Each structure stands twice: as C-alpha cells, then as structure tokens.
Amino acid sequence: MKEPVIAIFDIGKTNKKIILFNDDLKVVDETEQKFAEIPDDDGFECDNIDLIEKWIKESILKLIHSEKWDLKAVNFTTYGATLV
C-alpha cells in the first residue's frame, strides 16, 4: 500500500529540496537539487526559473505516478522573489 505524503518544495537561494512528510508530519524522504545561476538582463546572477519550473513539474508527476508514495498535498516555501 502506498504511504500518504505531503510534498514541500523548499526553494532556497542555493539549494532546492523536496521534503516528503507522512500523516504524522515526520520526514520520510528528502531530495536536493542544485541549479547553476544564469545572468539576468542586467548581467546579475539569478536563478534559472525555466529549469526550476521544469524540475517542479517533473517532480510532481514523478510523485503522482509513484508506486511508493500517495501524494495528498503540495506546498512551497521560497526565499525572496524566486517564484514571483
């Protein structure tokens, strides 16, 4: 039987993580991803939002089709304007 989980996407400045919590709010899985920064229109380093968006979508689809996890909810925590 699949274990029900809540997926939290923790989108930080340096690291991007997916943390899975069970019904008792205990961490049952955690994965981390790093993305290279790219220059913005003014030449300043910034997050590659296209890669982050792709990673989020692929990760959610993977969880939906997982044989191990039963995805019940998704939430996001970010720093600054990452996902604005």
C-alpha positions in Angstrom: 0.0 0.0 0.0 1.3 3.5 -0.9 2.2 5.8 2.0 0.3 9.1 2.0 2.7 12.1 1.9 2.7 15.9 1.7 5.4 17.3 -0.6 7.1 20.5 0.4 9.2 22.2 -2.2 11.8 24.3 -0.4 13.2 26.7 -3.0 16.2 28.4 -1.4 18.9 30.6 -2.8 21.5 27.8 -3.1 19.6 24.6 -2.7 16.2 23.4 -3.9 14.7 20.5 -2.0 11.6 18.3 -1.9 10.7 17.1 1.5 8.1 14.4 2.0 6.1 14.3 5.2 3.8 11.5 6.3 0.5 11.9 8.1 2.3 12.2 11.4 4.4 15.1 9.9 7.6 13.1 10.1 10.1 13.4 7.2 10.0 10.2 5.2 12.1 11.3 2.2 14.2 14.3 1.1 15.9 15.1 -2.2 18.1 18.0 -3.1 18.8 19.7 -6.4 21.3 22.5 -7.3 20.9 24.6 -10.4 23.6 26.8 -11.9 22.7 30.5 -11.9 22.3 32.5 -15.1 22.8 36.2 -15.8 19.7 38.4 -15.9 19.1 41.2 -18.4 21.3 43.5 -16.4 24.1 40.9 -16.1 23.4 39.9 -12.4 23.4 36.3 -11.4 19.9 34.9 -10.8 18.0 31.6 -10.6 17.2 29.8 -13.9 13.4 29.9 -13.4 12.9 27.7 -16.5 14.9 24.9 -15.1 13.3 25.2 -11.6 9.9 25.2 -13.2 10.7 22.1 -15.2 12.1 20.4 -12.1 8.9 21.2 -10.1 6.6 19.8 -12.8 8.7 16.6 -13.4 9.0 16.0 -9.6 5.2 16.4 -9.1 4.5 14.0 -12.0 7.0 11.5 -10.6 5.3 11.6 -7.2 1.8 11.3 -8.7 2.9 8.1 -10.6 5.0 6.7 -7.7 4.4 3.2 -6.6 5.7 4.1 -3.1 4.0 7.4 -2.3 0.4 8.6 -2.4 0.7 12.4 -2.9 -2.0 14.1 -0.8 -0.8 17.8 -0.9 1.9 20.1 -2.2 3.2 23.3 -0.7 6.1 25.6 -1.4 8.5 27.6 0.7 10.8 30.1 -1.0 13.1 32.9 -0.4 12.6 36.4 -1.8 11.1 36.6 -5.2 12.2 33.2 -6.6 8.8 32.1 -7.8 7.3 35.6 -8.3 
